[in-house]
Amino acid sequence: MKNKKAWLRILEAFLAVMIILSAVLIIMSKQKTTVDLSEEIIQNQDRILNIISKNNTLREKVIQKDEEFINQEISRMIPPTMKFAIKICEIDSACYTDETPNDKEVYTREILISSTLEQYAPKKLRFFVWLG
C-alpha cells in the first residue's frame, strides 16, 4: 500500500509541473511580439548613401543642393514601407528638417560629399527614415 502512495505522489507532482509549464507556454505564446527593424533600416540607409557617394551624377546634384532630384532617386531605391526625408546643408550646420514625424521613431544617417571632378564645395546629406 505504501508503494502505491509514493507512485501516486510522483504522478501528482509530475502532472502539477506539466500544468504549470503548459500555462506558462500558453501565456508566452499569446504575448505580442515586436519585430525590430532598426538593423534593416540602417542597412538600407547605408546602402543608399553608398550609392549616392559613388555616383557622379548624384554627387553633383548633392553639391548643387538639388533635393528634388535626390528625393526622386531615393524613392526608387527605398522599400515602400519606409518613408524618408533628406536635407542637404553645409558641413558645419545642424542640418535638420521639419518633415519628420514627432510620433514615430526616426533613423538618421549622414554622408559628406566633398567634391566632383569640376568643383569643390563640400555638402552634408542627412537622410531621415521612419516606418510609414
NORCOR-V121933 format. One line per field, one symbol per residue. burial: + if it has 16 or more other C-alpha atoms within 10 Angstrom, else -. A space follows every 50 residues. Layout:
burial = ???
This chain:
burial = ----------------------------------------+--+++-++- -++----++++++-+-+--+---+---+-----++++++++---+----+ -----+++-+++++++-----++++++++++-
